Amino acid sequence: MNGEVSPERPATSIIRRIAKELKETKARGGKIVVVAGPAVIHTGAAPHLARMAELGYVDALLSGNALAVHDIEYALYGTSLGVELEEGGSKKEPRNHISAINEVIKAGSMKALVDAGRVKSGIFYQLTVRGIPYALAGSIRDDGPIPEVIKDSGKAQVRYRELVKDADFVLMLASTLHSIAVGNMLPSTVKVVCVDINPAVVTKLSDRGTSQAVGIVSDVGAFVPLLIVELEKLG
């Protein structure tokens, strides 16, 4: 319980404290950056992260191809990697994943799908309609990738640095590689909260130089909805 990374910490009190700190950051005009992995979609937390953006608690988002593809798939078909999230994973439509990629490529961008009224919900819907900047860093293992993905690692790093500049609070949600990459770009004065089901992720983040990170060992599918509840209580 005394360490910076523990699954034994009282989750409710920690989430309430994080919500309060986010509220205070927003109130003073601070910058909140979210780093998110595809598990946000798989665990059903996408509508809640979208709500967080809608409430004004996301000033920039950093991720990769997978988060965007799964978010668009969920918005178009209600599935993530072909699994129907609303049905508790009972039905599978494996072609939906590739179909979502093809729809974005045919439209030219996620923004084009939003502008055409094809995508009416989700994380990237909220980012698009609210003009919230984001960067998607490419990987050799990407499906597609979709047009918005920055395939050149050097250029992706430059864009990441632009978006984390002057950040006051960085919330990292279930993304080992992107979280560590962003952590290496941050000064020690930036508040960092890393949420992951795997304790090793938050430990690695600290070991690689982001010593100020507060680690919360939790399923993001449980954490993000509870965070939204606390943020909405604060008004």
C-alpha positions in Angstrom: 0.0 0.0 0.0 2.9 2.4 0.6 4.5 2.0 -2.9 3.7 4.1 -5.9 2.3 1.0 -7.7 -0.2 -1.2 -5.9 -3.3 -3.1 -6.7 -4.3 -2.9 -3.1 -5.0 0.8 -3.0 -8.6 1.9 -2.3 -9.7 2.6 -5.9 -12.6 4.8 -5.2 -10.6 7.3 -3.1 -7.8 7.4 -5.7 -10.2 8.0 -8.6 -12.0 10.7 -6.6 -8.6 12.4 -6.0 -7.6 12.2 -9.7 -11.0 13.7 -10.7 -10.4 16.6 -8.4 -6.9 17.2 -9.8 -8.2 17.1 -13.3 -10.9 19.5 -12.4 -8.4 21.9 -10.8 -6.1 21.6 -13.8 -9.0 22.5 -16.1 -10.1 25.3 -13.9 -6.8 27.1 -14.0 -6.5 26.6 -17.8 -4.0 23.8 -17.6 -3.4 21.3 -20.4 -4.6 17.7 -20.1 -3.1 15.1 -22.4 -4.4 11.5 -22.7 -2.3 8.6 -23.9 -4.5 5.6 -24.7 -4.2 2.1 -26.0 -6.8 -0.1 -27.8 -7.8 -1.8 -24.6 -9.9 1.3 -24.0 -12.1 0.1 -26.8 -12.0 -3.7 -26.0 -13.0 -3.1 -22.4 -16.0 -0.9 -23.3 -14.5 2.3 -22.0 -14.6 4.2 -25.3 -18.0 6.0 -24.7 -16.6 7.1 -21.3 -13.3 8.5 -22.8 -15.4 10.2 -25.4 -17.5 11.7 -22.7 -14.3 12.9 -21.0 -13.4 14.8 -24.2 -17.0 16.1 -24.4 -16.7 17.5 -20.8 -13.5 19.3 -21.8 -11.0 17.1 -20.0 -8.9 16.2 -23.1 -6.8 18.8 -24.7 -4.8 16.3 -26.8 -4.7 12.6 -27.4 -1.7 10.4 -28.3 -2.0 6.9 -29.5 -1.5 4.5 -32.4 -3.4 3.1 -35.3 -5.2 0.4 -33.3 -7.1 2.8 -31.0 -8.5 4.7 -33.9 -9.4 1.7 -36.0 -11.2 -0.1 -33.1 -13.0 3.2 -32.2 -14.3 3.6 -35.8 -15.2 -0.1 -35.9 -17.2 0.3 -32.7 -18.9 3.5 -34.0 -19.8 1.9 -37.3 -20.7 -1.7 -36.3 -20.8 -1.9 -32.5 -17.9 -4.3 -32.5 -14.2 -4.3 -31.6 -12.0 -6.8 -33.5 -15.3 -8.3 -34.6 -16.7 -8.9 -31.0 -20.0 -7.3 -30.1 -19.2 -5.3 -27.0 -22.9 -4.7 -26.1 -23.5 -8.5 -26.1 -20.7 -9.3 -23.8 -18.5 -10.8 -26.6 -21.1 -13.4 -27.5 -21.2 -12.6 -31.2 -18.3 -12.2 -33.7 -18.1 -10.5 -37.0 -14.3 -10.7 -37.8 -14.7 -8.8 -41.1 -15.8 -5.7 -39.3 -12.2 -4.8 -38.4 -10.9 -4.8 -41.9 -14.2 -3.2 -43.2 -13.7 -0.3 -40.8 -10.2 0.3 -42.1 -11.4 0.2 -45.6 -14.2 2.7 -44.9 -11.7 5.2 -43.5 -9.3 4.7 -46.4 -12.2 5.1 -49.0 -13.4 8.3 -47.2 -9.9 9.7 -47.0 -9.9 10.2 -43.3 -11.9 9.8 -40.1 -12.9 13.4 -40.3 -14.4 12.7 -43.7 -16.5 10.0 -42.2 -17.7 12.3 -39.4 -18.4 15.1 -41.8 -20.5 12.7 -44.0 -22.5 11.7 -41.0 -21.2 8.1 -41.2 -19.6 8.2 -37.7 -21.8 9.8 -35.1 -20.2 8.7 -31.8 -16.9 7.6 -30.2 -13.6 9.1 -29.1 -12.5 10.3 -32.6 -16.0 11.7 -33.3 -15.7 13.9 -30.2 -12.1 14.9 -31.0 -13.1 15.8 -34.5 -16.2 17.9 -33.8 -14.4 19.7 -31.0 -11.2 20.3 -32.8 -9.1 18.5 -30.3 -5.7 17.6 -31.7 -4.3 14.1 -31.7 -1.4 12.2 -33.0 -1.3 8.5 -34.1 2.2 7.0 -34.3 2.6 4.2 -36.8 4.1 0.7 -36.2 5.3 -2.1 -38.4 2.4 -4.3 -37.1 -0.4 -1.9 -38.0 -3.4 -3.1 -39.9 -4.0 -0.6 -42.8 -2.9 1.8 -41.5 -5.5 4.5 -41.8 -4.5 7.8 -43.4 -4.1 9.8 -40.2 -1.4 7.5 -38.9 2.1 9.1 -39.0 4.2 6.2 -40.5 7.6 7.9 -40.1 8.7 7.3 -36.4 10.8 10.5 -36.4 7.9 12.6 -37.6 5.6 10.9 -35.1 8.0 11.7 -32.3 8.1 15.4 -33.3 4.3 15.6 -33.4 4.1 13.9 -30.0 6.5 16.4 -28.5 4.4 19.3 -30.0 1.3 18.0 -28.3 2.8 17.3 -24.9 4.5 20.7 -24.8 3.3 22.7 -21.8 1.2 19.7 -20.5 0.2 19.9 -16.9 -1.5 16.5 -16.5 -0.9 13.4 -18.5 -3.3 10.4 -18.1 -2.0 7.2 -19.5 -4.5 4.4 -20.2 -3.5 0.9 -21.0 -0.7 1.6 -23.5 2.8 0.3 -22.6 4.7 1.6 -25.6 3.1 4.9 -26.1 3.1 5.6 -22.3 6.8 5.0 -22.0 7.5 7.0 -25.1 5.5 10.0 -23.8 7.0 9.6 -20.4 10.5 10.1 -21.8 9.3 13.4 -23.3 8.0 14.9 -20.1 9.7 17.1 -17.5 9.5 15.9 -13.9 7.1 18.7 -13.0 4.2 17.2 -15.1 1.6 15.2 -13.2 1.5 11.7 -14.6 -1.1 9.0 -13.8 -0.7 5.6 -15.5 -3.5 3.1 -15.4 -2.9 -0.5 -16.5 -4.0 -4.0 -15.5 -0.4 -5.1 -15.7 1.7 -3.8 -12.7 4.9 -4.2 -14.8 3.8 -1.4 -17.1 3.7 1.3 -14.4 6.9 -0.1 -13.0 8.7 0.1 -16.3 7.5 3.7 -16.8 9.1 4.7 -13.5 12.3 2.7 -14.1 12.7 4.4 -17.5 12.8 7.8 -16.0 9.2 8.9 -15.3 9.7 8.7 -11.5 6.8 11.1 -10.8 4.3 8.7 -12.3 1.5 7.5 -10.0 0.6 3.9 -11.0 -2.8 2.5 -10.7 -3.2 -1.2 -11.3 -6.7 -1.5 -12.7 -8.8 -2.5 -15.7 -9.4 0.7 -17.8 -12.9 -0.6 -18.5 -13.6 -0.2 -14.8 -11.4 2.9 -14.1 -12.6 5.3 -16.9 -16.4 5.0 -16.2 -15.8 5.6 -12.5 -13.6 8.6 -13.3 -16.4 10.1 -15.4 -18.9 9.6 -12.5 -16.6 11.6 -10.2 -15.9 14.3 -12.8 -19.7 14.7 -13.4 -20.2 15.0 -9.7 -17.8 17.9 -9.6 -19.8 19.7 -12.3 
